[in-house]
């Protein structure tokens, strides 16, 4: 009851033990009390949510897992076999990640055709590592990385040279991510400054044995990047070929069919 004589309702908690704080009070010996993480799992869920937000995975792929990766949508037996092999490798990669992480070896998914599913599977690995292993991961296209680097140049100019260094901080942050998915590393000719930045990033990740998963439209040997970068990617990642077939249209048709069935109540 409050000062006006009205009865104040007690708050309703999802977890009465921790009162939705994530911490519960426990009484030990000699009436000694201490706080411990509540068995309701709130803190773990919050930690997971932070990792998923940090990963910056596009909304289209946020719920994708290796298990849900479809291989029956490819049109030929040969393509389905390639996709199934890639899925098996991805599944075992996640299962054996703790041992593989010590080697620093990532994966390089490539196909000459866009929309072949390589990004979907690469992101599925990242999702599984976050949800199953609580490993921090980050997704970025090569264009996003370059845009972020260029954005720091303006910041340095505004702040003055004595306050510079934000580009190096960004590069250090990219290097330090335990698992980095670099999407669409391309075959086009690039400028010298691009080669230099990518060399710094990949050399740093190679030295630190950080896991990097690449997707590309060409083989590693055909990348039109500095030879030092190509050599490091060869060292850092196992190449996995994807079918030279776009399944984007097939998936879109299936999604449309599923939606139509739902709307028609089938």
LUMDRENNU-505537 format. One record per residue (C-alpha): z, y, x; residue number from 1. Coordinates in pm, 1 decimal, padded with zeros to 6 digits. Layout:
BEGIN
+----------+----------+----------+-----+
:       up :    north :     east : num :
+----------+----------+----------+-----+
:        Z :        Y :        X : NUM :
...
+----------+----------+----------+-----+
END
This chain:
BEGIN
+----------+----------+----------+-----+
:       up :    north :     east : num :
+----------+----------+----------+-----+
:  00000.0 :  00000.0 :  00000.0 :   1 :
: -00091.0 :  00342.9 :  00136.3 :   2 :
:  00097.6 :  00673.4 :  00099.1 :   3 :
: -00055.1 :  00748.1 : -00241.1 :   4 :
:  00074.7 :  00421.9 : -00383.8 :   5 :
: -00266.7 :  00252.1 : -00384.9 :   6 :
: -00304.4 : -00097.5 : -00247.8 :   7 :
: -00524.8 : -00120.5 :  00061.4 :   8 :
: -00729.6 : -00439.5 :  00079.5 :   9 :
: -00698.5 : -00643.3 :  00395.3 :  10 :
: -01023.1 : -00654.6 :  00595.9 :  11 :
: -01217.9 : -00978.8 :  00566.2 :  12 :
: -01311.5 : -01135.5 :  00899.6 :  13 :
: -01574.1 : -01398.4 :  00964.1 :  14 :
: -01332.6 : -01551.5 :  01211.8 :  15 :
: -00964.1 : -01505.5 :  01123.9 :  16 :
: -00853.5 : -01638.9 :  01463.6 :  17 :
: -01006.9 : -01357.2 :  01669.9 :  18 :
: -01067.1 : -01107.6 :  01388.9 :  19 :
: -01430.2 : -01083.6 :  01500.9 :  20 :
: -01337.4 : -00959.5 :  01850.5 :  21 :
: -01433.1 : -01277.6 :  02033.9 :  22 :
: -01082.6 : -01310.1 :  02180.9 :  23 :
: -00796.2 : -01508.3 :  02031.7 :  24 :
: -00426.7 : -01488.9 :  02115.5 :  25 :
: -00272.6 : -01817.4 :  02225.0 :  26 :
:  00095.0 : -01895.9 :  02265.8 :  27 :
:  00180.7 : -02102.0 :  02570.8 :  28 :
:  00500.3 : -02234.1 :  02720.1 :  29 :
:  00819.8 : -02030.0 :  02692.7 :  30 :
:  00658.9 : -01816.3 :  02423.5 :  31 :
:  00416.2 : -01676.2 :  02682.9 :  32 :
:  00105.4 : -01547.4 :  02510.3 :  33 :
: -00239.6 : -01492.5 :  02657.9 :  34 :
: -00591.4 : -01412.4 :  02540.8 :  35 :
: -00882.5 : -01650.9 :  02568.7 :  36 :
: -01240.4 : -01662.3 :  02448.4 :  37 :
: -01246.0 : -01767.1 :  02085.6 :  38 :
: -01399.1 : -02100.7 :  01992.7 :  39 :
: -01608.8 : -01928.2 :  01724.0 :  40 :
: -01861.8 : -01847.4 :  01997.7 :  41 :
: -01897.6 : -01476.7 :  01917.8 :  42 :
: -01892.4 : -01367.0 :  02282.8 :  43 :
: -02154.0 : -01626.6 :  02376.4 :  44 :
: -02379.2 : -01512.2 :  02092.2 :  45 :
: -02339.7 : -01150.4 :  02199.0 :  46 :
: -02422.1 : -01244.8 :  02557.0 :  47 :
: -02727.4 : -01435.7 :  02436.8 :  48 :
: -02842.2 : -01139.2 :  02226.9 :  49 :
: -02816.2 : -00909.0 :  02529.5 :  50 :
: -03021.6 : -01147.2 :  02741.6 :  51 :
: -03289.7 : -01179.7 :  02474.1 :  52 :
: -03307.6 : -00802.2 :  02436.4 :  53 :
: -03328.8 : -00756.9 :  02813.0 :  54 :
: -03613.8 : -01010.4 :  02830.6 :  55 :
: -03841.8 : -00768.9 :  02638.3 :  56 :
: -04045.5 : -01057.8 :  02499.4 :  57 :
: -04309.5 : -00941.8 :  02248.9 :  58 :
: -04207.6 : -01001.7 :  01888.5 :  59 :
: -04500.3 : -01239.3 :  01840.7 :  60 :
: -04344.1 : -01481.1 :  02090.6 :  61 :
: -03970.7 : -01430.4 :  02039.3 :  62 :
: -03916.6 : -01755.7 :  01847.6 :  63 :
: -04152.3 : -01969.8 :  02053.0 :  64 :
: -04015.8 : -02273.8 :  02235.8 :  65 :
: -04176.4 : -02533.7 :  02457.2 :  66 :
: -04113.0 : -02796.0 :  02188.8 :  67 :
: -04294.3 : -02587.9 :  01924.6 :  68 :
: -04601.0 : -02536.3 :  02145.7 :  69 :
: -04891.5 : -02694.6 :  01959.1 :  70 :
: -05159.4 : -02895.2 :  02137.5 :  71 :
: -05348.5 : -03041.7 :  01842.3 :  72 :
: -05523.8 : -02710.1 :  01772.0 :  73 :
: -05760.2 : -02752.8 :  02068.6 :  74 :
: -06103.5 : -02875.3 :  01968.7 :  75 :
: -06178.9 : -03149.3 :  02222.4 :  76 :
: -05983.2 : -03447.4 :  02360.4 :  77 :
: -06018.0 : -03308.3 :  02712.6 :  78 :
: -05870.9 : -02972.3 :  02613.3 :  79 :
: -05589.8 : -03135.6 :  02418.1 :  80 :
: -05508.6 : -03350.5 :  02720.8 :  81 :
: -05491.6 : -03042.8 :  02947.4 :  82 :
: -05266.2 : -02863.7 :  02699.4 :  83 :
: -05041.7 : -03169.4 :  02660.0 :  84 :
: -05008.0 : -03197.7 :  03036.6 :  85 :
: -04909.5 : -02830.8 :  03059.5 :  86 :
: -04651.9 : -02881.1 :  02782.9 :  87 :
: -04499.2 : -03184.8 :  02955.7 :  88 :
: -04472.0 : -02990.5 :  03282.4 :  89 :
: -04311.7 : -02695.1 :  03101.1 :  90 :
: -04061.3 : -02920.9 :  02924.8 :  91 :
: -03955.3 : -03095.7 :  03244.8 :  92 :
: -03947.3 : -02764.6 :  03428.6 :  93 :
: -03683.7 : -02636.4 :  03185.6 :  94 :
: -03489.3 : -02963.7 :  03200.0 :  95 :
: -03480.3 : -02966.0 :  03580.2 :  96 :
: -03448.8 : -02591.5 :  03624.7 :  97 :
: -03119.3 : -02592.5 :  03817.1 :  98 :
: -03272.5 : -02804.5 :  04095.3 :  99 :
: -03608.4 : -02625.2 :  04087.9 : 100 :
: -03441.3 : -02284.2 :  04100.5 : 101 :
: -03308.1 : -02360.7 :  04447.9 : 102 :
: -03667.7 : -02396.5 :  04572.8 : 103 :
: -03785.1 : -02069.6 :  04416.9 : 104 :
: -04094.9 : -02243.4 :  04280.2 : 105 :
: -04249.1 : -02096.3 :  03966.4 : 106 :
: -04562.6 : -02178.6 :  03769.0 : 107 :
: -04910.2 : -02026.1 :  03755.5 : 108 :
: -05091.2 : -02084.8 :  03423.7 : 109 :
: -05460.1 : -02006.6 :  03439.6 : 110 :
: -05768.7 : -02033.1 :  03221.2 : 111 :
: -06103.7 : -01857.7 :  03231.0 : 112 :
: -06071.7 : -01781.3 :  02858.8 : 113 :
: -05832.9 : -01534.7 :  02697.4 : 114 :
: -05623.3 : -01661.7 :  02408.8 : 115 :
: -05596.7 : -02013.4 :  02551.7 : 116 :
: -05219.4 : -02033.1 :  02495.3 : 117 :
: -05099.8 : -01977.2 :  02851.2 : 118 :
: -04893.2 : -01669.3 :  02766.4 : 119 :
: -04739.4 : -01848.8 :  02470.4 : 120 :
: -04624.5 : -02139.7 :  02687.6 : 121 :
: -04502.0 : -01914.6 :  02971.1 : 122 :
: -04291.0 : -01714.3 :  02727.0 : 123 :
: -04166.3 : -02036.2 :  02564.7 : 124 :
: -04024.7 : -02141.3 :  02901.2 : 125 :
: -03845.6 : -01807.4 :  02931.8 : 126 :
: -03704.8 : -01840.7 :  02579.2 : 127 :
: -03577.8 : -02192.3 :  02649.6 : 128 :
: -03418.0 : -02089.1 :  02978.8 : 129 :
: -03234.9 : -01805.0 :  02806.5 : 130 :
: -03117.6 : -02008.0 :  02506.5 : 131 :
: -03047.9 : -02340.5 :  02676.6 : 132 :
: -02940.3 : -02232.4 :  03024.9 : 133 :
: -02824.3 : -01872.4 :  02971.2 : 134 :
: -03060.9 : -01764.8 :  03250.8 : 135 :
: -03167.2 : -01399.1 :  03256.7 : 136 :
: -03544.3 : -01358.9 :  03225.8 : 137 :
: -03787.5 : -01069.7 :  03193.5 : 138 :
: -04141.5 : -01050.2 :  03052.7 : 139 :
: -04393.1 : -00788.5 :  03165.9 : 140 :
: -04768.5 : -00754.8 :  03187.0 : 141 :
: -04910.1 : -00634.6 :  03516.2 : 142 :
: -05014.2 : -00313.7 :  03339.2 : 143 :
: -04657.2 : -00252.7 :  03218.7 : 144 :
: -04519.9 : -00296.8 :  03569.8 : 145 :
: -04773.2 : -00050.6 :  03712.8 : 146 :
: -04709.1 :  00200.4 :  03433.1 : 147 :
: -04334.4 :  00182.2 :  03498.2 : 148 :
: -04391.7 :  00244.4 :  03868.3 : 149 :
: -04620.8 :  00540.8 :  03801.3 : 150 :
: -04366.9 :  00684.2 :  03557.0 : 151 :
: -04111.5 :  00709.0 :  03839.0 : 152 :
: -04342.9 :  00934.9 :  04036.8 : 153 :
: -04306.6 :  01209.4 :  03778.5 : 154 :
: -03930.1 :  01164.5 :  03777.4 : 155 :
: -03914.0 :  01202.2 :  04154.4 : 156 :
: -04127.6 :  01516.4 :  04140.9 : 157 :
: -03899.6 :  01674.1 :  03878.8 : 158 :
: -03582.8 :  01578.0 :  04062.6 : 159 :
: -03702.5 :  01682.1 :  04406.5 : 160 :
: -03749.8 :  01467.0 :  04715.5 : 161 :
: -03378.2 :  01465.4 :  04796.6 : 162 :
: -03309.7 :  01291.1 :  04465.3 : 163 :
: -03599.1 :  01048.3 :  04486.7 : 164 :
: -03586.2 :  00673.4 :  04523.8 : 165 :
: -03624.2 :  00574.2 :  04157.9 : 166 :
: -03942.0 :  00377.8 :  04236.2 : 167 :
: -03758.9 :  00172.2 :  04495.6 : 168 :
: -03477.5 :  00113.5 :  04248.9 : 169 :
: -03727.7 : -00009.6 :  03991.2 : 170 :
: -03890.5 : -00242.0 :  04244.9 : 171 :
: -03547.4 : -00373.4 :  04345.8 : 172 :
: -03464.3 : -00438.2 :  03980.4 : 173 :
: -03788.1 : -00632.4 :  03933.3 : 174 :
: -03720.7 : -00833.5 :  04248.4 : 175 :
: -03368.0 : -00923.1 :  04140.6 : 176 :
: -03450.0 : -01070.2 :  03797.2 : 177 :
: -03374.8 : -01446.6 :  03812.3 : 178 :
: -03688.2 : -01536.5 :  03612.8 : 179 :
: -03985.6 : -01301.3 :  03583.0 : 180 :
: -04291.4 : -01372.4 :  03368.1 : 181 :
: -04586.9 : -01168.3 :  03496.8 : 182 :
: -04854.0 : -01185.6 :  03230.5 : 183 :
: -05225.0 : -01135.9 :  03288.0 : 184 :
: -05241.1 : -01087.3 :  03661.6 : 185 :
: -05611.3 : -01015.9 :  03678.1 : 186 :
: -05926.0 : -01071.6 :  03873.9 : 187 :
: -06036.8 : -00708.0 :  03879.3 : 188 :
: -06047.0 : -00506.8 :  04201.0 : 189 :
: -05737.4 : -00292.1 :  04242.0 : 190 :
: -05646.0 :  00016.9 :  04439.7 : 191 :
: -05455.9 :  00002.9 :  04765.0 : 192 :
: -05135.3 :  00139.5 :  04611.9 : 193 :
: -05138.4 : -00141.9 :  04354.7 : 194 :
: -05173.6 : -00404.7 :  04626.8 : 195 :
: -04887.9 : -00246.6 :  04819.6 : 196 :
: -04651.0 : -00243.4 :  04521.0 : 197 :
: -04730.0 : -00597.9 :  04416.8 : 198 :
: -04689.1 : -00713.6 :  04775.1 : 199 :
: -04343.9 : -00554.9 :  04792.2 : 200 :
: -04240.2 : -00712.7 :  04461.7 : 201 :
: -04373.0 : -01061.7 :  04530.3 : 202 :
: -04264.6 : -01067.4 :  04893.4 : 203 :
: -03914.9 : -00967.1 :  04785.5 : 204 :
: -03902.6 : -01234.6 :  04515.5 : 205 :
: -04035.1 : -01497.7 :  04755.1 : 206 :
: -03770.0 : -01414.8 :  05016.2 : 207 :
: -03494.6 : -01420.4 :  04753.4 : 208 :
: -03638.2 : -01742.6 :  04600.8 : 209 :
: -03659.8 : -01584.4 :  04257.1 : 210 :
: -03857.4 : -01777.3 :  03997.1 : 211 :
: -04186.1 : -01613.9 :  03893.1 : 212 :
: -04414.1 : -01748.5 :  03620.5 : 213 :
: -04766.6 : -01608.6 :  03620.5 : 214 :
: -05051.3 : -01616.4 :  03370.8 : 215 :
: -05406.1 : -01529.7 :  03467.7 : 216 :
: -05768.7 : -01566.1 :  03369.5 : 217 :
: -05863.4 : -01700.8 :  03711.2 : 218 :
: -05749.2 : -01938.4 :  03981.0 : 219 :
: -05511.0 : -01806.7 :  04243.7 : 220 :
: -05778.2 : -01823.4 :  04511.5 : 221 :
: -06008.5 : -01604.5 :  04301.5 : 222 :
: -05761.7 : -01318.7 :  04250.8 : 223 :
: -05906.6 : -00994.0 :  04380.4 : 224 :
: -05581.4 : -00892.6 :  04538.7 : 225 :
: -05471.2 : -00845.3 :  04896.8 : 226 :
: -05481.1 : -01174.0 :  05087.9 : 227 :
: -05109.4 : -01138.2 :  05161.9 : 228 :
: -05037.7 : -01133.9 :  04786.3 : 229 :
: -05261.1 : -01433.6 :  04716.3 : 230 :
: -05090.1 : -01630.7 :  04992.6 : 231 :
: -04749.3 : -01551.8 :  04847.4 : 232 :
: -04849.1 : -01658.4 :  04497.5 : 233 :
: -04978.5 : -01987.1 :  04641.4 : 234 :
: -04639.4 : -02032.3 :  04806.6 : 235 :
: -04438.4 : -01921.9 :  04500.7 : 236 :
: -04601.7 : -02108.7 :  04212.2 : 237 :
: -04750.3 : -02440.7 :  04107.6 : 238 :
: -05096.9 : -02385.0 :  03952.9 : 239 :
: -05142.6 : -02533.9 :  03605.0 : 240 :
: -05486.7 : -02530.3 :  03445.7 : 241 :
: -05521.6 : -02446.2 :  03077.0 : 242 :
: -05819.4 : -02532.8 :  02854.5 : 243 :
: -06111.6 : -02291.8 :  02867.9 : 244 :
: -06081.9 : -02242.0 :  02494.1 : 245 :
: -05936.0 : -01968.2 :  02279.6 : 246 :
: -05697.4 : -02098.9 :  02015.9 : 247 :
: -05594.6 : -01754.9 :  01894.4 : 248 :
: -05837.5 : -01769.2 :  01602.3 : 249 :
: -05731.4 : -02124.7 :  01514.6 : 250 :
: -05365.1 : -02025.5 :  01510.2 : 251 :
: -05440.9 : -01718.3 :  01300.5 : 252 :
: -05624.0 : -01932.6 :  01044.0 : 253 :
: -05333.0 : -02177.1 :  01025.4 : 254 :
: -05084.4 : -01890.1 :  00980.8 : 255 :
: -05302.5 : -01745.3 :  00704.3 : 256 :
: -05325.5 : -02086.0 :  00536.7 : 257 :
: -04946.4 : -02129.6 :  00551.7 : 258 :
: -04893.9 : -01784.1 :  00402.6 : 259 :
: -05143.3 : -01853.5 :  00124.0 : 260 :
: -04966.9 : -02178.8 :  00037.9 : 261 :
: -04635.4 : -01993.7 :  00019.5 : 262 :
: -04777.2 : -01721.5 : -00203.2 : 263 :
: -04932.1 : -01981.5 : -00432.0 : 264 :
: -04608.8 : -02179.0 : -00441.6 : 265 :
: -04752.5 : -02491.5 : -00286.3 : 266 :
+----------+----------+----------+-----+
END
